[in-house]
Amino acid sequence: MARQSLLGDIWGFLRVRKVWWLLPTIIVLLLMGVLAVASQVPYLAPFIYALF
């Protein structure tokens, strides 16, 4: 049996259980994670800080 990725598992859970209200929460959490990682890059930090 092929091993699924984490995102594949989450997508399967959303599709089978029909809990589409979780999708915006997951997207916001992913965006916050990307923002946290991008803020550690020195040449991107001034642009990110300007957003807030």
Secondary structure by P-SEA (a helix, b strand, c coil): cccccaaaaaaaaaaaaccccaaaaaaaaaaaaaaaaaaacccaaaaaaaac
